[in-house]
Amino acid sequence: MPSINYLNKALRIISDEQSTKDAKLVAKQILYNSGFTDKDIYECLKQGSVIRITIFEA
């Protein structure tokens, strides 16, 4: 799996209005190849990071 910085850079490319359509497609494919789904990418775009912490209650 790519490093977190690499995945965050892909996320920034997707959210950057100045990025070309092709750059966004490549960035999305990088995230897909790392196991992200469309829903995961959407959630990451909302929070601004690929880092996600889930707390489970026992």
N, CA, C, O and CB atoms as a CASP TS submission, in Angstrom:
PFRMAT TS
TARGET T0000
AUTHOR 0000-0000-0000
METHOD Language model
MODEL 1
PARENT N/A
ATOM      1  N   MET     1       0.846  -1.180   0.000  1.00  0.00           N
ATOM      2  CA  MET     1       0.000   0.000   0.000  1.00  0.00           C
ATOM      3  C   MET     1       0.892   1.244   0.000  1.00  0.00           C
ATOM      4  O   MET     1       1.882   1.302   0.730  1.00  0.00           O
ATOM      5  CB  MET     1      -0.963  -0.002   1.227  1.00  0.00           C
ATOM      6  N   PRO     2       0.542   2.230  -0.816  1.00  0.00           N
ATOM      7  CA  PRO     2       1.342   3.458  -0.841  1.00  0.00           C
ATOM      8  C   PRO     2       1.317   4.171   0.506  1.00  0.00           C
ATOM      9  O   PRO     2       0.445   3.935   1.341  1.00  0.00           O
ATOM     10  CB  PRO     2       0.836   4.399  -1.933  1.00  0.00           C
ATOM     11  N   SER     3       2.289   5.039   0.689  1.00  0.00           N
ATOM     12  CA  SER     3       2.350   5.793   1.943  1.00  0.00           C
ATOM     13  C   SER     3       1.167   6.748   2.045  1.00  0.00           C
ATOM     14  O   SER     3       0.537   7.096   1.046  1.00  0.00           O
ATOM     15  CB  SER     3       3.677   6.573   2.048  1.00  0.00           C
ATOM     16  N   ILE     4       0.883   7.160   3.270  1.00  0.00           N
ATOM     17  CA  ILE     4      -0.223   8.081   3.519  1.00  0.00           C
ATOM     18  C   ILE     4      -0.023   9.387   2.750  1.00  0.00           C
ATOM     19  O   ILE     4      -0.983   9.937   2.210  1.00  0.00           O
ATOM     20  CB  ILE     4      -0.358   8.365   5.026  1.00  0.00           C
ATOM     21  N   ASN     5       1.220   9.893   2.694  1.00  0.00           N
ATOM     22  CA  ASN     5       1.483  11.151   1.973  1.00  0.00           C
ATOM     23  C   ASN     5       1.104  11.032   0.503  1.00  0.00           C
ATOM     24  O   ASN     5       0.545  11.959  -0.084  1.00  0.00           O
ATOM     25  CB  ASN     5       2.966  11.544   2.098  1.00  0.00           C
ATOM     26  N   TYR     6       1.414   9.882  -0.082  1.00  0.00           N
ATOM     27  CA  TYR     6       1.113   9.645  -1.490  1.00  0.00           C
ATOM     28  C   TYR     6      -0.399   9.634  -1.712  1.00  0.00           C
ATOM     29  O   TYR     6      -0.893  10.188  -2.694  1.00  0.00           O
ATOM     30  CB  TYR     6       1.738   8.315  -1.963  1.00  0.00           C
ATOM     31  N   LEU     7      -1.120   9.006  -0.804  1.00  0.00           N
ATOM     32  CA  LEU     7      -2.576   8.942  -0.917  1.00  0.00           C
ATOM     33  C   LEU     7      -3.205  10.313  -0.680  1.00  0.00           C
ATOM     34  O   LEU     7      -4.162  10.681  -1.360  1.00  0.00           O
ATOM     35  CB  LEU     7      -3.145   7.920   0.077  1.00  0.00           C
ATOM     36  N   ASN     8      -2.678  11.064   0.274  1.00  0.00           N
ATOM     37  CA  ASN     8      -3.184  12.412   0.512  1.00  0.00           C
ATOM     38  C   ASN     8      -2.940  13.313  -0.696  1.00  0.00           C
ATOM     39  O   ASN     8      -3.769  14.166  -1.016  1.00  0.00           O
ATOM     40  CB  ASN     8      -2.530  13.013   1.758  1.00  0.00           C
ATOM     41  N   LYS     9      -1.801  13.124  -1.366  1.00  0.00           N
ATOM     42  CA  LYS     9      -1.517  13.911  -2.565  1.00  0.00           C
ATOM     43  C   LYS     9      -2.540  13.584  -3.654  1.00  0.00           C
ATOM     44  O   LYS     9      -3.013  14.483  -4.350  1.00  0.00           O
ATOM     45  CB  LYS     9      -0.074  13.641  -3.072  1.00  0.00           C
ATOM     46  N   ALA    10      -2.880  12.314  -3.804  1.00  0.00           N
ATOM     47  CA  ALA    10      -3.904  11.925  -4.775  1.00  0.00           C
ATOM     48  C   ALA    10      -5.239  12.575  -4.424  1.00  0.00           C
ATOM     49  O   ALA    10      -5.966  13.032  -5.306  1.00  0.00           O
ATOM     50  CB  ALA    10      -4.053  10.387  -4.826  1.00  0.00           C
ATOM     51  N   LEU    11      -5.550  12.613  -3.151  1.00  0.00           N
ATOM     52  CA  LEU    11      -6.797  13.243  -2.695  1.00  0.00           C
ATOM     53  C   LEU    11      -6.801  14.744  -2.992  1.00  0.00           C
ATOM     54  O   LEU    11      -7.821  15.297  -3.405  1.00  0.00           O
ATOM     55  CB  LEU    11      -6.996  13.006  -1.186  1.00  0.00           C
ATOM     56  N   ARG    12      -5.663  15.397  -2.779  1.00  0.00           N
ATOM     57  CA  ARG    12      -5.565  16.838  -3.067  1.00  0.00           C
ATOM     58  C   ARG    12      -5.740  17.115  -4.558  1.00  0.00           C
ATOM     59  O   ARG    12      -6.340  18.119  -4.945  1.00  0.00           O
ATOM     60  CB  ARG    12      -4.210  17.393  -2.587  1.00  0.00           C
ATOM     61  N   ILE    13      -5.212  16.217  -5.393  1.00  0.00           N
ATOM     62  CA  ILE    13      -5.358  16.392  -6.848  1.00  0.00           C
ATOM     63  C   ILE    13      -6.832  16.312  -7.234  1.00  0.00           C
ATOM     64  O   ILE    13      -7.301  17.091  -8.063  1.00  0.00           O
ATOM     65  CB  ILE    13      -4.537  15.317  -7.622  1.00  0.00           C
ATOM     66  N   ILE    14      -7.559  15.375  -6.636  1.00  0.00           N
ATOM     67  CA  ILE    14      -8.983  15.225  -6.942  1.00  0.00           C
ATOM     68  C   ILE    14      -9.760  16.472  -6.540  1.00  0.00           C
ATOM     69  O   ILE    14     -10.661  16.902  -7.260  1.00  0.00           O
ATOM     70  CB  ILE    14      -9.558  13.993  -6.231  1.00  0.00           C
ATOM     71  N   SER    15      -9.421  17.046  -5.407  1.00  0.00           N
ATOM     72  CA  SER    15     -10.184  18.196  -4.916  1.00  0.00           C
ATOM     73  C   SER    15      -9.714  19.537  -5.494  1.00  0.00           C
ATOM     74  O   SER    15     -10.396  20.547  -5.326  1.00  0.00           O
ATOM     75  CB  SER    15     -10.101  18.246  -3.413  1.00  0.00           C
ATOM     76  N   ASP    16      -8.569  19.562  -6.166  1.00  0.00           N
ATOM     77  CA  ASP    16      -8.025  20.806  -6.717  1.00  0.00           C
ATOM     78  C   ASP    16      -8.737  21.182  -8.017  1.00  0.00           C
ATOM     79  O   ASP    16      -8.749  20.409  -8.975  1.00  0.00           O
ATOM     80  CB  ASP    16      -6.508  20.669  -6.962  1.00  0.00           C
ATOM     81  N   GLU    17      -9.320  22.361  -8.037  1.00  0.00           N
ATOM     82  CA  GLU    17     -10.030  22.830  -9.231  1.00  0.00           C
ATOM     83  C   GLU    17      -9.095  23.051 -10.411  1.00  0.00           C
ATOM     84  O   GLU    17      -9.538  23.023 -11.559  1.00  0.00           O
ATOM     85  CB  GLU    17     -10.771  24.116  -8.924  1.00  0.00           C
ATOM     86  N   GLN    18      -7.818  23.268 -10.152  1.00  0.00           N
ATOM     87  CA  GLN    18      -6.841  23.509 -11.216  1.00  0.00           C
ATOM     88  C   GLN    18      -6.334  22.218 -11.855  1.00  0.00           C
ATOM     89  O   GLN    18      -5.695  22.263 -12.906  1.00  0.00           O
ATOM     90  CB  GLN    18      -5.669  24.296 -10.669  1.00  0.00           C
ATOM     91  N   SER    19      -6.610  21.065 -11.233  1.00  0.00           N
ATOM     92  CA  SER    19      -6.154  19.781 -11.784  1.00  0.00           C
ATOM     93  C   SER    19      -6.953  19.434 -13.032  1.00  0.00           C
ATOM     94  O   SER    19      -8.150  19.707 -13.124  1.00  0.00           O
ATOM     95  CB  SER    19      -6.285  18.652 -10.733  1.00  0.00           C
ATOM     96  N   THR    20      -6.263  18.827 -13.986  1.00  0.00           N
ATOM     97  CA  THR    20      -6.940  18.421 -15.214  1.00  0.00           C
ATOM     98  C   THR    20      -7.797  17.187 -14.953  1.00  0.00           C
ATOM     99  O   THR    20      -7.619  16.489 -13.954  1.00  0.00           O
ATOM    100  CB  THR    20      -5.917  18.140 -16.338  1.00  0.00           C
ATOM    101  N   LYS    21      -8.720  16.934 -15.860  1.00  0.00           N
ATOM    102  CA  LYS    21      -9.597  15.766 -15.746  1.00  0.00           C
ATOM    103  C   LYS    21      -8.761  14.484 -15.725  1.00  0.00           C
ATOM    104  O   LYS    21      -9.037  13.572 -14.946  1.00  0.00           O
ATOM    105  CB  LYS    21     -10.618  15.730 -16.918  1.00  0.00           C
ATOM    106  N   ASP    22      -7.741  14.417 -16.581  1.00  0.00           N
ATOM    107  CA  ASP    22      -6.892  13.225 -16.635  1.00  0.00           C
ATOM    108  C   ASP    22      -6.115  13.023 -15.337  1.00  0.00           C
ATOM    109  O   ASP    22      -5.959  11.893 -14.874  1.00  0.00           O
ATOM    110  CB  ASP    22      -5.922  13.324 -17.807  1.00  0.00           C
ATOM    111  N   ALA    23      -5.629  14.115 -14.752  1.00  0.00           N
ATOM    112  CA  ALA    23      -4.903  14.014 -13.482  1.00  0.00           C
ATOM    113  C   ALA    23      -5.830  13.488 -12.387  1.00  0.00           C
ATOM    114  O   ALA    23      -5.420  12.685 -11.549  1.00  0.00           O
ATOM    115  CB  ALA    23      -4.316  15.390 -13.076  1.00  0.00           C
ATOM    116  N   LYS    24      -7.070  13.943 -12.403  1.00  0.00           N
ATOM    117  CA  LYS    24      -8.043  13.480 -11.413  1.00  0.00           C
ATOM    118  C   LYS    24      -8.360  12.001 -11.601  1.00  0.00           C
ATOM    119  O   LYS    24      -8.525  11.268 -10.626  1.00  0.00           O
ATOM    120  CB  LYS    24      -9.329  14.308 -11.501  1.00  0.00           C
ATOM    121  N   LEU    25      -8.444  11.561 -12.860  1.00  0.00           N
ATOM    122  CA  LEU    25      -8.707  10.152 -13.126  1.00  0.00           C
ATOM    123  C   LEU    25      -7.560   9.269 -12.642  1.00  0.00           C
ATOM    124  O   LEU    25      -7.792   8.198 -12.080  1.00  0.00           O
ATOM    125  CB  LEU    25      -8.942   9.932 -14.616  1.00  0.00           C
ATOM    126  N   VAL    26      -6.331   9.713 -12.859  1.00  0.00           N
ATOM    127  CA  VAL    26      -5.162   8.959 -12.398  1.00  0.00           C
ATOM    128  C   VAL    26      -5.139   8.920 -10.873  1.00  0.00           C
ATOM    129  O   VAL    26      -4.876   7.871 -10.283  1.00  0.00           O
ATOM    130  CB  VAL    26      -3.850   9.585 -12.944  1.00  0.00           C
ATOM    131  N   ALA    27      -5.411  10.053 -10.234  1.00  0.00           N
ATOM    132  CA  ALA    27      -5.425  10.107  -8.773  1.00  0.00           C
ATOM    133  C   ALA    27      -6.494   9.182  -8.207  1.00  0.00           C
ATOM    134  O   ALA    27      -6.260   8.491  -7.215  1.00  0.00           O
ATOM    135  CB  ALA    27      -5.660  11.545  -8.291  1.00  0.00           C
ATOM    136  N   LYS    28      -7.667   9.166  -8.835  1.00  0.00           N
ATOM    137  CA  LYS    28      -8.740   8.273  -8.385  1.00  0.00           C
ATOM    138  C   LYS    28      -8.322   6.810  -8.540  1.00  0.00           C
ATOM    139  O   LYS    28      -8.602   5.983  -7.672  1.00  0.00           O
ATOM    140  CB  LYS    28     -10.040   8.544  -9.177  1.00  0.00           C
ATOM    141  N   GLN    29      -7.659   6.500  -9.640  1.00  0.00           N
ATOM    142  CA  GLN    29      -7.221   5.121  -9.873  1.00  0.00           C
ATOM    143  C   GLN    29      -6.194   4.691  -8.829  1.00  0.00           C
ATOM    144  O   GLN    29      -6.184   3.534  -8.408  1.00  0.00           O
ATOM    145  CB  GLN    29      -6.630   4.978 -11.285  1.00  0.00           C
ATOM    146  N   ILE    30      -5.333   5.613  -8.414  1.00  0.00           N
ATOM    147  CA  ILE    30      -4.366   5.307  -7.348  1.00  0.00           C
ATOM    148  C   ILE    30      -5.112   4.942  -6.068  1.00  0.00           C
ATOM    149  O   ILE    30      -4.756   3.977  -5.391  1.00  0.00           O
ATOM    150  CB  ILE    30      -3.413   6.515  -7.097  1.00  0.00           C
ATOM    151  N   LEU    31      -6.141   5.709  -5.739  1.00  0.00           N
ATOM    152  CA  LEU    31      -6.919   5.412  -4.534  1.00  0.00           C
ATOM    153  C   LEU    31      -7.673   4.096  -4.681  1.00  0.00           C
ATOM    154  O   LEU    31      -7.733   3.316  -3.731  1.00  0.00           O
ATOM    155  CB  LEU    31      -7.902   6.550  -4.236  1.00  0.00           C
ATOM    156  N   TYR    32      -8.252   3.833  -5.856  1.00  0.00           N
ATOM    157  CA  TYR    32      -8.940   2.554  -6.094  1.00  0.00           C
ATOM    158  C   TYR    32      -7.972   1.386  -5.921  1.00  0.00           C
ATOM    159  O   TYR    32      -8.302   0.383  -5.288  1.00  0.00           O
ATOM    160  CB  TYR    32      -9.562   2.524  -7.513  1.00  0.00           C
ATOM    161  N   ASN    33      -6.775   1.528  -6.490  1.00  0.00           N
ATOM    162  CA  ASN    33      -5.772   0.462  -6.405  1.00  0.00           C
ATOM    163  C   ASN    33      -5.305   0.232  -4.975  1.00  0.00           C
ATOM    164  O   ASN    33      -4.772  -0.830  -4.656  1.00  0.00           O
ATOM    165  CB  ASN    33      -4.578   0.794  -7.286  1.00  0.00           C
ATOM    166  N   SER    34      -5.503   1.221  -4.117  1.00  0.00           N
ATOM    167  CA  SER    34      -5.131   1.097  -2.709  1.00  0.00           C
ATOM    168  C   SER    34      -6.286   0.577  -1.853  1.00  0.00           C
ATOM    169  O   SER    34      -6.168   0.486  -0.631  1.00  0.00           O
ATOM    170  CB  SER    34      -4.662   2.441  -2.176  1.00  0.00           C
ATOM    171  N   GLY    35      -7.389   0.241  -2.496  1.00  0.00           N
ATOM    172  CA  GLY    35      -8.502  -0.353  -1.780  1.00  0.00           C
ATOM    173  C   GLY    35      -9.631   0.587  -1.419  1.00  0.00           C
ATOM    174  O   GLY    35     -10.561   0.191  -0.715  1.00  0.00           O
ATOM    175  N   PHE    36      -9.573   1.818  -1.884  1.00  0.00           N
ATOM    176  CA  PHE    36     -10.636   2.780  -1.595  1.00  0.00           C
ATOM    177  C   PHE    36     -11.811   2.574  -2.542  1.00  0.00           C
ATOM    178  O   PHE    36     -11.625   2.252  -3.716  1.00  0.00           O
ATOM    179  CB  PHE    36     -10.108   4.222  -1.705  1.00  0.00           C
ATOM    180  N   THR    37     -13.008   2.761  -2.030  1.00  0.00           N
ATOM    181  CA  THR    37     -14.216   2.735  -2.855  1.00  0.00           C
ATOM    182  C   THR    37     -14.636   4.180  -3.122  1.00  0.00           C
ATOM    183  O   THR    37     -14.063   5.113  -2.560  1.00  0.00           O
ATOM    184  CB  THR    37     -15.373   1.924  -2.155  1.00  0.00           C
ATOM    185  N   ASP    38     -15.635   4.357  -3.977  1.00  0.00           N
ATOM    186  CA  ASP    38     -16.147   5.711  -4.232  1.00  0.00           C
ATOM    187  C   ASP    38     -16.639   6.349  -2.934  1.00  0.00           C
ATOM    188  O   ASP    38     -16.427   7.539  -2.703  1.00  0.00           O
ATOM    189  CB  ASP    38     -17.291   5.675  -5.275  1.00  0.00           C
ATOM    190  N   LYS    39     -17.295   5.553  -2.091  1.00  0.00           N
ATOM    191  CA  LYS    39     -17.792   6.072  -0.812  1.00  0.00           C
ATOM    192  C   LYS    39     -16.630   6.503   0.083  1.00  0.00           C
ATOM    193  O   LYS    39     -16.698   7.548   0.730  1.00  0.00           O
ATOM    194  CB  LYS    39     -18.652   5.007  -0.093  1.00  0.00           C
ATOM    195  N   ASP    40     -15.562   5.697   0.119  1.00  0.00           N
ATOM    196  CA  ASP    40     -14.376   6.047   0.918  1.00  0.00           C
ATOM    197  C   ASP    40     -13.770   7.362   0.440  1.00  0.00           C
ATOM    198  O   ASP    40     -13.424   8.226   1.246  1.00  0.00           O
ATOM    199  CB  ASP    40     -13.320   4.922   0.846  1.00  0.00           C
ATOM    200  N   ILE    41     -13.644   7.506  -0.878  1.00  0.00           N
ATOM    201  CA  ILE    41     -13.055   8.719  -1.450  1.00  0.00           C
ATOM    202  C   ILE    41     -13.921   9.926  -1.100  1.00  0.00           C
ATOM    203  O   ILE    41     -13.397  10.981  -0.744  1.00  0.00           O
ATOM    204  CB  ILE    41     -12.901   8.588  -2.991  1.00  0.00           C
ATOM    205  N   TYR    42     -15.236   9.778  -1.199  1.00  0.00           N
ATOM    206  CA  TYR    42     -16.155  10.864  -0.859  1.00  0.00           C
ATOM    207  C   TYR    42     -15.979  11.273   0.604  1.00  0.00           C
ATOM    208  O   TYR    42     -15.900  12.462   0.913  1.00  0.00           O
ATOM    209  CB  TYR    42     -17.618  10.442  -1.126  1.00  0.00           C
ATOM    210  N   GLU    43     -15.917  10.292   1.501  1.00  0.00           N
ATOM    211  CA  GLU    43     -15.745  10.580   2.928  1.00  0.00           C
ATOM    212  C   GLU    43     -14.403  11.268   3.188  1.00  0.00           C
ATOM    213  O   GLU    43     -14.328  12.194   3.996  1.00  0.00           O
ATOM    214  CB  GLU    43     -15.845   9.281   3.754  1.00  0.00           C
ATOM    215  N   CYS    44     -13.363  10.827   2.519  1.00  0.00           N
ATOM    216  CA  CYS    44     -12.046  11.446   2.686  1.00  0.00           C
ATOM    217  C   CYS    44     -12.044  12.886   2.179  1.00  0.00           C
ATOM    218  O   CYS    44     -11.424  13.760   2.785  1.00  0.00           O
ATOM    219  CB  CYS    44     -10.976  10.631   1.950  1.00  0.00           C
ATOM    220  N   LEU    45     -12.734  13.130   1.076  1.00  0.00           N
ATOM    221  CA  LEU    45     -12.822  14.491   0.553  1.00  0.00           C
ATOM    222  C   LEU    45     -13.545  15.396   1.535  1.00  0.00           C
ATOM    223  O   LEU    45     -13.176  16.561   1.685  1.00  0.00           O
ATOM    224  CB  LEU    45     -13.535  14.503  -0.802  1.00  0.00           C
ATOM    225  N   LYS    46     -14.572  14.881   2.209  1.00  0.00           N
ATOM    226  CA  LYS    46     -15.301  15.674   3.201  1.00  0.00           C
ATOM    227  C   LYS    46     -14.410  16.030   4.384  1.00  0.00           C
ATOM    228  O   LYS    46     -14.470  17.153   4.884  1.00  0.00           O
ATOM    229  CB  LYS    46     -16.538  14.915   3.690  1.00  0.00           C
ATOM    230  N   GLN    47     -13.583  15.089   4.837  1.00  0.00           N
ATOM    231  CA  GLN    47     -12.743  15.361   6.009  1.00  0.00           C
ATOM    232  C   GLN    47     -11.379  15.913   5.630  1.00  0.00           C
ATOM    233  O   GLN    47     -10.669  16.427   6.495  1.00  0.00           O
ATOM    234  CB  GLN    47     -12.566  14.100   6.824  1.00  0.00           C
ATOM    235  N   GLY    48     -10.991  15.822   4.363  1.00  0.00           N
ATOM    236  CA  GLY    48      -9.733  16.406   3.906  1.00  0.00           C
ATOM    237  C   GLY    48      -8.502  15.559   4.126  1.00  0.00           C
ATOM    238  O   GLY    48      -7.384  16.069   4.049  1.00  0.00           O
ATOM    239  N   SER    49      -8.679  14.274   4.400  1.00  0.00           N
ATOM    240  CA  SER    49      -7.533  13.400   4.643  1.00  0.00           C
ATOM    241  C   SER    49      -7.932  11.945   4.418  1.00  0.00           C
ATOM    242  O   SER    49      -9.105  11.586   4.529  1.00  0.00           O
ATOM    243  CB  SER    49      -6.987  13.595   6.078  1.00  0.00           C
ATOM    244  N   VAL    50      -6.940  11.115   4.100  1.00  0.00           N
ATOM    245  CA  VAL    50      -7.209   9.685   3.975  1.00  0.00           C
ATOM    246  C   VAL    50      -7.112   8.980   5.314  1.00  0.00           C
ATOM    247  O   VAL    50      -7.479   7.811   5.433  1.00  0.00           O
ATOM    248  CB  VAL    50      -6.246   9.051   2.989  1.00  0.00           C
ATOM    249  N   ILE    51      -6.617   9.688   6.327  1.00  0.00           N
ATOM    250  CA  ILE    51      -6.499   9.113   7.656  1.00  0.00           C
ATOM    251  C   ILE    51      -7.872   9.119   8.315  1.00  0.00           C
ATOM    252  O   ILE    51      -8.526  10.156   8.419  1.00  0.00           O
ATOM    253  CB  ILE    51      -5.465   9.892   8.513  1.00  0.00           C
ATOM    254  N   ARG    52      -8.285   7.957   8.750  1.00  0.00           N
ATOM    255  CA  ARG    52      -9.598   7.836   9.374  1.00  0.00           C
ATOM    256  C   ARG    52      -9.460   7.011  10.637  1.00  0.00           C
ATOM    257  O   ARG    52      -8.875   5.929  10.629  1.00  0.00           O
ATOM    258  CB  ARG    52     -10.628   7.197   8.405  1.00  0.00           C
ATOM    259  N   ILE    53      -9.997   7.526  11.702  1.00  0.00           N
ATOM    260  CA  ILE    53      -9.949   6.815  12.983  1.00  0.00           C
ATOM    261  C   ILE    53     -11.361   6.405  13.344  1.00  0.00           C
ATOM    262  O   ILE    53     -12.275   7.227  13.399  1.00  0.00           O
ATOM    263  CB  ILE    53      -9.315   7.697  14.112  1.00  0.00           C
ATOM    264  N   THR    54     -11.518   5.117  13.588  1.00  0.00           N
ATOM    265  CA  THR    54     -12.819   4.595  13.993  1.00  0.00           C
ATOM    266  C   THR    54     -12.706   4.073  15.406  1.00  0.00           C
ATOM    267  O   THR    54     -11.819   3.277  15.712  1.00  0.00           O
ATOM    268  CB  THR    54     -13.313   3.484  13.028  1.00  0.00           C
ATOM    269  N   ILE    55     -13.598   4.516  16.263  1.00  0.00           N
ATOM    270  CA  ILE    55     -13.606   4.072  17.650  1.00  0.00           C
ATOM    271  C   ILE    55     -14.766   3.101  17.839  1.00  0.00           C
ATOM    272  O   ILE    55     -15.922   3.421  17.561  1.00  0.00           O
ATOM    273  CB  ILE    55     -13.720   5.281  18.632  1.00  0.00           C
ATOM    274  N   PHE    56     -14.429   1.920  18.314  1.00  0.00           N
ATOM    275  CA  PHE    56     -15.436   0.906  18.576  1.00  0.00           C
ATOM    276  C   PHE    56     -15.727   0.866  20.059  1.00  0.00           C
ATOM    277  O   PHE    56     -14.819   0.886  20.890  1.00  0.00           O
ATOM    278  CB  PHE    56     -14.981  -0.474  18.071  1.00  0.00           C
ATOM    279  N   GLU    57     -17.001   0.809  20.376  1.00  0.00           N
ATOM    280  CA  GLU    57     -17.395   0.710  21.768  1.00  0.00           C
ATOM    281  C   GLU    57     -17.561  -0.757  22.123  1.00  0.00           C
ATOM    282  O   GLU    57     -18.249  -1.500  21.423  1.00  0.00           O
ATOM    283  CB  GLU    57     -18.698   1.500  22.040  1.00  0.00           C
ATOM    284  N   ALA    58     -16.934  -1.166  23.205  1.00  0.00           N
ATOM    285  CA  ALA    58     -16.993  -2.582  23.609  1.00  0.00           C
ATOM    286  C   ALA    58     -18.258  -2.873  24.367  1.00  0.00           C
ATOM    287  O   ALA    58     -18.480  -4.009  24.785  1.00  0.00           O
ATOM    288  CB  ALA    58     -15.786  -2.957  24.463  1.00  0.00           C
TER
END
